[in-house]
Amino acid sequence: MSEVVGRSDEPEGIGRLSDRVRSVVALPGTFCAPMVFDPLRELVEPRFDVRALPWMTEAPECGIDEVAEWVAGMISSSASGSAIVVGHSTGGAVALRLAAERPELVEGLMLVNTGPNMHRHGDVTSLIDGMERDGTEQVVRAVIERSFHHSPSDEDRRRLLDYGDSVPLIAALQALRSQHATDLEPVLPDLPMPVSIVHGRFDPVRTVDVAEGMAAAIPNASLRIVDAGHSPTYETPDAVAEALVALERASGPVRGADGATGRGRIRR
């Protein structure tokens, strides 16, 4: 199911839900600060407990599989034992791996401007070689510039650049090499949980047809096209909030660590 959404003033339905807290684990993209989820968090709290994880600066290893295991450990040791997982860009690849390998931890999956592989990302090998030679400063700036159709404020842009510059070179290389070598397209038809695909139509790298292909391959998927670039959680948070509410409803009641319904929050 595909839906085209622009900007609206208020996420429909959030105020009419029950008072149970739903844990949401949010994974940003490469060099992307967790703050890209702040506008979404401000809209949906306290109904949703959104925890954006700075995996590029905190995970012990930054390959896709290793980060997925790191996130799995956080979720499985939490009071809830499961969560809705939102993955943006490279964070979407991590979320897909987690959902495929540990589906019992993922109540619902939201994929934001991501894809199952990097087949259309150009010459990734040259990019890796350039980072090894020159570092990440120019790459960080290029990533931030292309990630927004609706430009961030000057203060937010500074925060985004500061975070990108704080990412260790080894973490960036691990993430890029791993994602380049990873193809998750074969796992899409086997995902058992409800999946919400949200995609900014103005993304210069991940085009709409990538999102449409994922939606066609995943059995229980919905597709929402929004008026954003690569970062809808920051650019059009109201539309993403509506998609999150719909995903929660499709996911069923909040589960506790023992499988019973109840409250539970993810802490890092």
Secondary structure, DSSP 8 states (H G I E B T S, - for coil): -EEEE---SS-TTGGGS-S--EEEEEE--TT--GGGGHHHHHHHTTTEEEEE--HHHHSS--SHHHHHHHHHHHHHTSSSS-EEEEEETHHHHHHHHHHHH-GGGEEEEEEES--S--TTS--HHHHHHHHHHH-SHHHHHHHHHHT-SS---HHHHHHHHHHHHHS-HHHHHHHHHHHHH---GGGGGG--S-EEEEEETT-SSS-HHHHHHHHHHSTTEEEEEES-SS-HHHHSHHHHHHHHHHHHHHH-S-B-TTSSB-------
